Amino acid sequence: MIDLSVQNLTKSFEVGNKVLDGLTFDVNEGEHVGILGMNGCGKTTLFRLISGEMTPDEGQIAVHRGRRVGLISQIPHYPDGWTTEDVLRDAQSQVRETGRKAQALAARMAQDDSPELLMEYDRLAEEFRCRGGYDMDTERSRIANGLDIPPDMREREFDLLSGGEKTRVNLARLILEDTDILLLDEPTNHLDLRATEWLEDYILHFKGTVLAISHDRYFLDIVAGRCIEIKDGKAEFYSGNYSFYTVERQRRFDEQLKKYEKDQAKIAQLTQAAARLHLWAIMGNDALHKRAFSMEKRIERLSQTERPTEARKLRASFKEREFRGDEVLVMEGLTKGFDGRTLFSGLDMTVTGGERIALIGDNGTGKSTLIKLIMGEETPDAGWVRRGPSVRVAYLPQIVKFVQPSLSALDTLISECRCTPQQARDRLGAFGFSGEDALKAVGALSGGEQSRLRLCILMGGDINLLILDEPTNHLDIPSREWMEDALEEYGEALLFISHDRYFIEKFATRIWALENGAITDFRGGFEEYRQYRLRRDAIAQAAKRAEPKEKKTPHRKKTSDAEKRKRKIEREIEKVEERIKALEALAEENASDYEKLMEIDAEKVALDSEMDALYGEWGDLDEG
């Protein structure tokens, strides 16, 4: 059954400039679809048209009868003084109204037990039950906790919340309203990793229809069953998630380019042949004109094949300064608090040359504060941080500011980098600021453009420690891919804060997870860290379940033996994990050797079974 049908949709904001030009697609009930396309291609416009916030110039949008559509980017106006809790409770108002009607009917039935009243009461009671009426308070708290809406925020006035906080509350409201068709426009923008993972799990179990616009490629890989790309105002379809889309898009490009080149070669051949036939016909064989005209018609058909185009890739790379020494960065006993609350204490960390470290954690844990301490922008309450004597650092903050926002991008680059106008234009061109864009005032640039300009300035210096605070926050997917291309060629130390798991997985070789005032220092990539965290949480849960059983006083000798065995098992688990990691590296080295990969896979299966057995024994000892 089709939940949503878009037919020949057209929308313009300027005469002759159609954002959507005959856009057509259908979405079936329960489908989860990623909406892709360059910034400005009309993705958000499409959502506003579907939700009824805007009207199309031409075309039709049909939503299946009875289906409720919710758009996350819409933040309704609420009465003055309403708290966040009032907003969340209002999302359940229809369910509560159903309950009130059922109660009123129950009171009437005390004097009137007619079959009609009984049937209506049964219908309302069943609707109340099916829509979760008996669990409203529990469900409200579950969703609020999942989306990082703590109790103190629920008590605050909604109008006093930040834009990001309002977006999270609005997302919670949509979910509580039990919407049938969710339109999610950058839903992860203001969520930390934990809340993003919660939302992904919710969407995976959501039985309704979902259309999601997102620059979070990891998110799209998980939630999207297929993708629709808006290109030149029309829809192109891909029957898989984001990773499938990237591979298939490149395959189509290569195929179209190959066809174009083949047709161009044929056109050149036919053009030459037709010219010869016309010449021979002039010499006395008029019949050859007909053959030449036939060839020219074929040339006309072949000429309709367009050369495929790709978005122009930015060409830039960091200038590196060779690092000499053992330590890039050292922290010892580092402690910092804010508003009477300790963010972290006693941090002891060392960074050496060439390491790539992702600093992750929930919002408010102190990640940006830690970076500011490293940069010397803030002073620690205790402890110290030191950079190596030969370290040259470059820092991209989360919010980019320029001292003179009225200066153009060109003048800003000349001023800060002390280069010639031509050198400045060349560098700006490599970063996508060409022509009139280079003459725009920096204060008028978008957040993404300002980040790009700041990077352009940073890349001009010799550096061996690069620190980035949420570098992909304001960037669309092509810009993120460009930044990744530039970073791949950078071989010195990198420390970055990010919620972009695709970015983290691509670059991090070490994870600093800041939580509960301390850092978990994990040597490995993000996916390995996730698996480690899952095992750690499983062990913690097992230990928690075992706590009541520890009330009895066990025999001292038996406890000692069990503890020794547990420690031995933990060492064996570490060895197995190291072997699995080594096998994964070996598999990458032998990616083209099918027989070797089969051997490696067989050994990994055996090690996984061994790991399960060890964890099982560990859990039994813990419960014993």
C-alpha positions in Angstrom: 0.0 0.0 0.0 1.3 3.5 -0.9 1.5 5.8 2.0 2.8 8.8 0.1 2.7 9.7 -3.6 4.4 12.7 -5.1 3.6 13.3 -8.8 5.1 15.9 -11.1 5.9 18.3 -8.3 7.2 21.7 -9.3 8.3 24.6 -7.1 10.1 27.8 -7.9 11.3 30.7 -5.7 12.6 32.9 -8.5 11.3 33.2 -12.1 13.0 30.6 -14.3 14.7 28.9 -11.3 12.8 25.7 -10.5 14.0 24.0 -7.3 11.8 21.0 -8.0 11.0 20.3 -11.6 8.6 17.4 -12.2 9.7 15.4 -9.0 7.9 12.1 -8.9 8.1 9.2 -6.5 6.0 6.8 -4.3 6.7 5.6 -0.8 5.1 2.4 0.5 3.7 1.9 3.9 6.5 1.2 6.5 9.4 2.2 4.2 12.4 4.0 5.6 13.8 6.3 2.9 16.8 8.6 2.9 16.4 11.8 0.9 19.8 12.9 -0.6 21.1 15.8 -2.7 23.3 18.8 -2.7 22.5 21.7 -0.4 19.9 23.9 -2.1 18.5 21.0 -4.3 15.1 21.2 -2.6 15.1 18.5 0.1 13.7 20.7 2.9 11.3 22.4 0.4 9.9 18.9 -0.4 9.3 18.2 3.3 7.5 21.5 3.7 5.3 20.8 0.7 4.4 17.3 2.1 3.6 18.7 5.5 1.3 21.4 4.0 3.5 24.3 5.2 4.0 25.3 1.6 2.0 24.8 -1.6 3.5 23.5 -4.9 3.4 25.5 -8.2 2.3 22.4 -10.0 1.8 18.7 -9.3 0.1 16.7 -6.5 1.0 15.2 -3.2 -1.3 12.4 -1.9 -1.1 11.1 1.6 -3.0 7.9 2.3 -6.3 8.6 4.1 -6.0 8.6 7.9 -2.2 8.9 7.9 -0.8 11.6 10.2 2.3 13.4 9.0 4.8 15.0 11.3 7.8 17.2 10.4 10.6 17.6 12.9 11.7 21.1 11.7 8.4 22.6 12.6 8.4 24.0 16.2 4.9 25.1 17.1 4.2 28.1 19.3 3.0 27.1 22.8 1.2 29.3 25.4 3.3 31.5 27.5 4.8 29.8 30.6 4.5 26.3 29.2 7.3 24.0 30.5 8.9 21.3 28.5 6.8 18.8 30.5 3.7 20.6 29.3 4.8 20.3 25.7 5.5 16.6 26.1 2.2 16.0 27.9 0.3 17.9 25.2 1.6 15.4 22.6 -0.5 12.8 24.4 -3.6 15.0 24.7 -5.6 13.0 22.2 -5.0 9.8 24.1 -6.0 11.5 27.4 -9.1 12.8 25.7 -10.0 9.3 24.6 -9.6 8.2 28.2 -11.8 11.0 29.5 -14.6 10.1 27.0 -14.4 6.5 28.1 -14.7 7.5 31.8 -17.7 9.8 31.0 -19.4 6.9 29.2 -18.7 4.6 32.1 -20.5 7.1 34.4 -23.5 7.3 32.0 -23.7 3.5 31.8 -24.5 3.4 35.5 -28.0 4.7 34.6 -28.2 3.6 30.9 -26.9 0.1 30.0 -28.0 0.3 26.3 -26.0 -1.8 23.8 -25.0 1.3 21.8 -23.3 2.9 24.9 -21.6 -0.4 25.7 -20.2 -0.8 22.1 -18.9 2.8 22.1 -17.3 2.4 25.5 -15.6 -0.8 24.4 -14.3 1.0 21.3 -12.9 3.9 23.2 -11.4 1.6 25.9 -9.7 -0.5 23.2 -8.4 2.6 21.4 -7.0 4.0 24.8 -5.2 0.7 25.4 -3.8 0.3 21.9 -2.4 3.9 22.0 -0.6 3.3 25.2 -3.0 5.1 27.5 -2.1 3.1 30.6 1.7 3.7 30.1 1.7 7.4 29.1 3.9 8.6 32.0 6.4 5.7 31.5 6.6 6.2 27.8 7.1 10.0 28.2 10.0 9.4 30.5 11.5 6.7 28.3 11.5 8.9 25.2 12.7 12.0 27.2 15.6 10.1 28.7 16.5 8.5 25.3 16.7 12.0 23.6 18.8 13.5 26.5 15.9 15.6 28.0 16.7 15.4 31.7 14.3 16.1 34.6 15.6 19.6 35.1 15.0 20.5 31.4 11.5 19.1 31.7 10.8 21.6 34.4 12.1 24.6 32.5 10.0 26.9 30.4 10.0 25.8 26.7 10.6 29.4 25.4 13.8 29.6 27.4 15.4 26.5 25.9 18.2 26.8 23.3 17.5 26.0 19.6 19.1 22.6 19.9 17.1 21.8 23.1 13.8 22.8 21.4 14.6 20.5 18.5 15.1 17.6 20.8 11.9 18.3 22.6 10.1 18.7 19.3 11.4 15.3 18.1 10.2 13.7 21.4 6.8 15.4 20.9 6.5 13.9 17.4 7.3 10.4 18.6 4.8 10.7 21.5 2.1 11.8 19.1 2.4 8.4 17.5 2.8 9.9 14.0 2.3 7.6 11.0 4.7 9.3 8.6 7.8 10.9 10.1 9.6 13.5 8.1 13.0 13.9 9.8 15.1 16.9 8.6 18.6 16.6 10.1 17.3 14.9 13.2 20.8 14.1 14.7 22.1 17.7 14.4 21.6 18.4 18.1 22.0 14.9 19.5 25.0 13.3 21.1 26.1 9.8 20.3 24.0 8.1 22.9 20.8 9.9 21.9 21.6 9.3 18.2 21.9 5.6 18.8 18.7 5.6 20.8 16.9 7.4 17.9 18.3 4.9 15.4 17.0 2.0 17.5 13.6 3.7 17.7 13.4 4.1 14.0 14.5 0.6 13.3 11.6 -0.7 15.4 9.2 2.0 14.1 6.5 0.4 12.0 5.4 3.6 10.3 6.9 5.4 7.3 10.0 7.5 7.6 11.6 10.0 5.2 15.0 11.3 6.5 17.2 14.1 5.3 20.6 13.8 7.0 24.3 14.6 6.5 25.0 11.8 9.0 26.1 9.0 6.7 26.3 6.4 9.5 22.7 7.3 10.5 21.6 6.8 6.9 23.4 3.5 6.6 21.5 2.2 9.6 17.9 3.6 9.1 17.5 3.9 5.3 16.2 0.9 3.4 16.5 2.8 0.1 17.6 6.3 -1.0 16.1 9.0 -3.3 18.5 11.6 -4.6 17.0 14.9 -5.8 19.1 16.0 -8.8 18.2 18.8 -11.2 14.7 18.9 -9.6 14.0 15.3 -10.3 14.3 12.0 -8.4 16.9 9.3 -8.9 16.3 6.0 -7.1 18.7 3.7 -5.2 17.5 0.5 -3.7 19.8 0.4 -0.7 21.3 2.5 2.2 23.9 5.2 1.9 26.9 2.9 1.3 24.9 1.2 -1.5 24.1 4.7 -2.9 27.7 5.8 -3.1 28.9 2.6 -4.9 25.9 2.6 -7.3 26.1 6.3 -8.0 29.8 5.9 -9.1 28.9 2.8 -11.2 26.2 4.8 -13.0 28.6 7.7 -13.6 31.3 5.4 -15.0 28.7 3.7 -17.2 27.3 6.9 -18.5 30.8 8.4 -19.1 31.8 5.2 -21.0 28.6 5.5 -23.2 29.3 9.2 -23.8 32.9 8.6 -24.9 31.8 5.7 -27.1 29.1 7.8 -28.7 31.5 10.7 -29.2 34.0 8.3 -31.0 31.1 7.0 -33.2 30.0 10.6 -33.9 33.5 11.5 -35.1 33.6 8.4 -37.3 30.2 9.0 -38.8 30.8 12.7 -39.4 33.9 11.9 -41.3 32.1 9.2 -43.4 29.1 11.5 -44.1 31.4 14.2 -45.3 33.1 11.8 -47.7 29.7 10.6 -49.0 28.6 14.1 -49.7 31.8 14.8 -51.6 31.4 11.6 -53.7 27.8 12.5 -54.4 28.8 15.9 -55.8 31.1 14.0 -58.2 28.1 12.3 -59.8 26.5 9.8 -57.5 23.4 11.5 -56.1 22.3 8.3 -54.2 25.2 8.8 -51.8 23.5 12.0 -50.4 20.7 9.8 -49.0 23.2 7.6 -47.1 25.0 10.7 -45.8 21.7 12.2 -44.6 20.9 8.9 -42.8 24.2 9.0 -41.1 23.6 12.6 -40.0 20.3 11.6 -38.4 22.1 8.9 -36.4 24.7 11.5 -35.4 21.9 13.7 -34.1 20.5 10.9 -32.0 24.0 10.0 -30.6 24.6 13.7 -29.8 21.7 13.6 -27.3 23.9 11.6 -24.9 25.0 14.1 -22.3 28.4 14.0 -20.7 27.9 13.1 -17.0 29.0 15.7 -14.5 30.4 15.4 -11.0 30.4 18.1 -8.3 33.8 19.9 -8.6 36.0 18.5 -5.9 38.0 20.9 -3.8 41.8 20.3 -4.1 43.7 21.2 -0.9 45.9 19.6 1.6 47.6 20.4 4.9 51.1 21.6 5.0 52.9 19.5 7.6 55.9 20.2 9.8 58.0 17.1 10.7 57.7 16.3 14.4 60.9 15.8 16.4 60.5 14.3 19.9 58.6 11.7 21.8 55.7 13.7 23.2 53.2 15.9 21.3 51.0 16.5 24.2 51.1 15.6 28.0 48.3 16.0 30.6 48.9 15.2 34.2 46.3 15.5 37.0 44.2 17.8 34.8 41.0 18.9 36.6 38.4 21.4 35.7 35.0 22.4 37.0 32.2 24.7 35.9 29.3 26.3 37.8 30.2 24.3 40.9 30.3 21.0 39.0 33.4 19.1 38.3 33.6 18.2 34.6 36.7 16.0 34.9 39.5 15.4 37.4 42.9 13.7 37.5 43.3 13.2 33.7 46.7 11.7 32.8 47.2 11.4 29.1 50.1 11.4 26.6 49.9 11.9 22.8 52.7 10.9 20.5 53.4 11.9 16.9 51.1 10.6 14.2 48.2 9.5 16.6 44.6 10.2 15.5 42.4 10.6 18.5 38.6 11.0 18.6 37.4 12.7 21.8 33.8 11.6 22.3 31.1 11.8 25.0 27.7 13.1 25.8 26.8 16.8 25.5 28.0 18.7 28.6 30.7 16.3 29.7 33.4 18.9 29.0 34.9 17.9 25.7 35.2 21.5 24.3 36.5 22.6 27.7 39.3 20.1 27.6 40.3 21.3 24.1 40.3 24.9 25.4 42.6 23.9 28.2 45.0 22.2 25.7 44.9 25.4 23.6 45.6 27.6 26.7 42.2 29.4 26.3 41.2 28.4 29.8 43.1 27.6 33.1 42.8 24.2 34.9 41.7 24.1 38.5 44.5 21.6 39.1 47.1 19.7 37.2 48.8 20.9 34.0 48.9 20.3 30.2 52.1 20.7 28.1 52.8 20.6 24.4 56.1 19.4 23.1 58.7 22.2 22.2 58.6 21.5 18.5 54.8 21.2 18.3 53.0 23.6 15.9 49.3 23.5 16.5 46.3 24.5 14.3 42.8 24.7 15.9 39.4 24.8 14.3 36.8 25.7 16.9 33.2 24.6 16.8 32.0 28.2 16.3 34.3 30.1 13.9 34.7 33.8 14.5 36.7 36.4 12.5 38.1 39.6 14.1 36.9 41.8 11.2 33.6 40.2 9.8 33.2 43.1 7.4 36.4 42.1 5.5 36.0 40.0 2.3 37.3 36.4 2.3 40.1 37.6 0.0 41.2 40.4 2.3 40.9 38.2 5.3 43.2 35.6 3.8 45.7 38.3 2.7 45.7 39.8 6.2 46.0 36.6 8.2 48.3 34.6 5.9 50.4 37.5 4.7 50.2 36.4 1.1 49.8 38.2 -2.3 46.4 38.8 -3.8 47.1 36.2 -6.5 48.2 33.6 -3.9 45.1 34.3 -1.9 42.9 33.9 -4.9 44.6 30.6 -5.9 44.1 29.2 -2.4 40.5 30.4 -2.1 39.8 28.8 -5.5 41.1 25.5 -4.2 38.6 25.8 -1.3 35.6 26.6 -3.4 35.7 30.4 -3.1 35.9 31.5 -6.7 34.8 34.7 -8.5 32.4 36.8 -6.5 32.4 34.3 -3.6 36.0 35.4 -2.7 34.7 39.0 -2.4 31.8 38.2 0.1 32.1 39.6 3.6 33.1 36.8 6.0 30.3 37.8 8.3 27.8 37.1 5.5 29.1 33.6 4.9 27.2 30.5 6.2 28.6 28.5 9.1 29.9 25.8 6.7 31.6 28.5 4.5 33.2 30.1 7.5 34.6 26.7 8.7 35.9 26.2 5.2 37.6 29.6 5.1 39.2 29.0 8.5 40.5 25.7 7.3 41.9 27.4 4.2 43.8 29.7 6.6 45.0 26.8 8.9 46.2 24.7 5.9 48.7 27.4 5.0 50.8 26.9 8.0 53.4 24.2 8.9 51.6 22.1 11.6 52.1 18.8 13.4 49.2 18.9 15.7 45.7 19.5 14.3 42.8 20.0 16.7 39.2 20.1 15.4 36.1 20.7 17.4 33.0 19.3 15.6 34.6 19.9 12.1 31.7 18.5 10.1 28.8 20.2 12.0 27.9 22.7 9.3 29.0 20.8 6.2 27.0 18.9 3.7 28.1 15.5 2.5 30.2 16.6 -0.4 32.0 19.1 1.9 32.6 16.4 4.5 34.0 14.1 1.8 36.3 17.0 0.7 37.6 17.5 4.3 38.2 13.8 4.6 40.2 13.8 1.4 42.4 16.6 2.8 42.8 14.8 6.2 43.8 11.5 4.6 47.0 13.1 3.3 47.8 14.6 6.7 50.1 12.3 8.6 50.9 14.1 11.8 49.0 14.1 15.2 45.2 14.7 15.0 42.8 15.3 17.9 39.2 15.9 17.2 35.7 16.1 18.8 33.0 14.7 16.7 29.5 13.1 16.8 30.0 12.1 13.1 30.5 8.3 13.5 31.4 7.9 9.8 34.1 10.5 10.2 35.3 8.9 13.5 35.5 5.4 12.1 37.5 6.7 9.1 40.2 8.5 11.0 40.4 7.5 14.7 43.0 5.0 15.8 42.4 5.9 19.4 39.2 6.8 21.3 39.0 9.1 24.3 35.6 8.6 25.8 34.9 11.3 28.4 32.2 10.1 30.9 31.6 10.6 34.6 34.6 12.9 34.9 37.1 10.5 33.5 38.5 9.3 30.2 38.3 5.8 28.9 41.4 5.5 26.7 40.7 2.9 24.0 43.4 2.0 21.5 41.5 1.2 18.3 38.8 2.4 15.9 35.2 3.5 16.6 33.6 0.2 15.7 36.0 -1.7 17.9 35.3 0.7 20.7 31.5 0.1 20.3 32.0 -3.6 20.6 34.2 -3.1 23.6 31.5 -0.9 25.2 28.8 -3.4 24.5 30.9 -6.2 26.2 31.7 -3.8 29.1 28.0 -2.9 29.6 27.0 -6.6 29.4 29.6 -7.5 32.1 28.4 -4.6 34.3 24.8 -5.7 33.9 25.7 -9.3 34.8 27.6 -8.0 37.9 24.6 -5.9 38.9 22.2 -8.9 38.6 24.6 -10.9 40.8 24.7 -8.4 43.6 21.8 -9.7 45.7 23.4 -13.1 45.7 26.5 -11.8 47.4 24.7 -11.3 50.7 25.7 -14.8 51.9 29.2 -15.0 53.3 31.1 -17.4 51.0 34.0 -19.6 52.0 37.3 -17.6 51.9 39.2 -20.2 50.0 36.4 -20.7 47.4 36.2 -16.9 46.8 39.9 -16.7 46.3 39.9 -19.5 43.7 37.0 -18.0 41.8 38.7 -14.6 41.7 41.9 -16.2 40.4 40.0 -18.0 37.7 38.1 -14.8 36.7 41.4 -12.9 36.4 42.8 -15.7 34.3 39.7 -15.7 32.0 40.0 -11.9 31.6 43.6 -12.3 30.5 42.5 -15.0 28.0 39.8 -12.7 26.7 42.4 -10.0 26.1 44.6 -12.5 24.1 41.6 -13.6 22.0 40.7 -10.0 21.3 44.2 -9.2 20.2 44.2 -12.3 17.9 40.9 -11.2 16.4 42.3 -7.7 15.7 45.4 -9.2 14.1 43.2 -11.4 11.9 41.2 -8.4 10.8 44.5 -6.6 9.8 45.6 -9.8 8.0 42.3 -9.9 6.1 42.9 -6.3 4.8 46.4 -7.3 3.6 45.0 -10.3 1.7 41.8 -8.8 0.4 42.3 -10.3 -3.1 43.3 -13.8 -1.9 40.0 -15.7 -1.6 41.5 -18.9 -0.2 43.5 -17.0 2.5 40.3 -15.0 3.4 38.4 -18.3 3.9 41.2 -19.5 6.3 41.1 -16.3 8.2 37.3 -16.3 8.4 37.3 -19.9 9.7 39.8 -19.0 12.4 37.7 -15.9 13.4 34.6 -18.0 13.7 36.4 -20.4 16.1 37.8 -17.4 18.1 34.3 -15.9 18.4 33.0 -19.2 19.8 35.9 -19.3 22.2 35.1 -15.7 23.2 31.5 -16.6 23.9 32.5 -19.5 26.0 34.9 -17.4 28.1 32.3 -14.7 28.7 29.8 -17.4 29.7 32.3 -18.9 32.2 33.1 -15.4 33.5 29.4 -14.7 34.0 28.9 -18.0 35.9 31.8 -17.3 38.2 30.5 -13.8 38.8 27.1 -15.1 39.7 28.6 -17.8 41.9 
